[in-house]
Amino acid sequence: MKVLVPVKRVIDYNVKIRVNSEESAVETNNVKMSMNPFDEIAVEEAVRLKEAGLVDEIIIVSIGNKGVQETIRTAFAMGGDRGIHIFNEDNTEPLVVAKILKDIVINEKTDLVIMGKQAIDDDANQTGQMLAALLDWPQGTFASKIELNNKELNIIREIDGGLETLNIKLPCIITTDLRLNEPRYASLPNIMKAKKKEIIEILIADTGIDFKNRLEVIKVQEPPVRVGGRKVENVDELINVLKNEVGVI
Amino acid sequence: MSVLVIAESNSKEVDRGTLSTITAAQKISDNISLLVLEDVEEVLQNCKNIKGVTKVISAKGELEGGLAENLAPVIIDAIKDATHILSSAGTF
């Protein structure tokens, strides 16, 4: 069985996010980029299924500029087998991503897609659900535990009020939550091996999918700076401050 | 313009995320329909009393555990008149 794992290159989660001077986007020049943490969990889960002998091949897909090949190599170092890079210089919206993934799933005849529940840059939490809808496949979102036996999967989902267990049939889509597993660190020999694995490059214009962005970002702003509190001497001063300085009473 | 808000409910009342969504919907239109995906009288009564909601639509029949696969066709059916669809980003 083949499994598809889409990965997204995002600003590293440890980096302090800065807005560019035109306030049109988040600054990505000279900023450390890495794999979206939820996608790392997806890769790890796929590798574990392969180690358990339940999966034969792990295909990694990423969409973006030249830099995403580095992210695909990171996934190779963890255990991915083969890569597909859809080249798009611009940002790709979730619906377009889902349509591209749909075509790849059909062409590659994969039975399982494991992907992050959301990317930490735009927090859309849409692509997995859209892909499931486009393929008309069952979906197990926010998975915190997966058991695969034969052609069925038991998935434990993290929902608001607790945990929910679903039994779904393959082929299906799984989106990963934080507690599913702890991704491994790639070993040096595996990082070296990753350099030799194959990545197919496809221009987004050649996919035949309308990739025009439908959303326009009007403005990006930093959150307002928080002002610290201060101590007042007594109740009279407090009332004075509330009345004359803050103006709430 | 008309907005369809997809309600998240727990057989008693809608959750807070849905209430926030209704408030957001009011910025788009005064014509707000609330789609409740369960057929429980108590929920429907509560929904009728939410400020800003002009119409409550309820899904009748068995929806098998509220799985996305079963709910999606119901929602597609309900969006015919809507210009905007809003829902909260829950784990529903």
Interface residues (C-beta under 8 A of the other chain):
Chain A: N125 Q129 A132 A133 P138 Q139 T141 F142 R157 E158 I159 D160 G161 L166
Chain B: N10 D15 L67 A68 E69 A72 A89 G90 T91 F92
